[in-house]
Amino acid sequence: MSYLNLYNFAFANAWTRLVALTGAGFIAYAALSTDGLAESKPPVAAGQPSEQVKTVLRSYKEAIERLDAAGTEALFAPDAQVFESGGSEGTYQQYLARHLGPELVEFASFKFNDYTVVVRLEGSLALATETYNYRIVLKKGGDLIERKGVATSVLKQDGGRWQIIQIHSSTRKPKAITPTSP
């Protein structure tokens, strides 16, 4: 079945859970609802599942800002998969050992700004979209890296605890601001 046919199939049924195996070898979960886009939901009080999911994601973000990933493994399921800017990084443990950990050592600072997170609950799963800008200062030479980013995370509730089971992030350079003349 082609992706277009899968897409059409998902919208033919109001609450279809679609699982697709991609060329990168991971399973992506999407829960689609034809009326979900127009649906408005009341704000969620602290302690509600949406807030618990946001706390997990903020904890991960704050660890990166501290340049200290110690303990972040608890935020991820043991078999969680990480995808970044078009590539598979493997499990979170592999990503931490081969990518994130070595990078954090090279940074003098890492600061997020304009951070937002939107959570959609689907039973024991949560789909979260984060948007943000970040600014990194490298230790060597003090070079500055600024990026605009987005991440989509799938979290699963297990035993009352939310853990990330998949995260996919991508970034790009922010558009240059062109000065205007008076």
Protein Blocks (a to p, Z undefined) as FASTA:
>chain_A
ZZklmmmmmmmpmbacdddddfkopacdddddfklmmpccddddehiaklmmmmmmmmmm
mmmmnopaghklmmpcfklccdeehiaebjfklmmmmmmmmmmmmpmbdcdehiacdddd
ehjaccdddddddddddfehoiacddddddddddddeehiacdfbdcddddddddddddd
ZZ
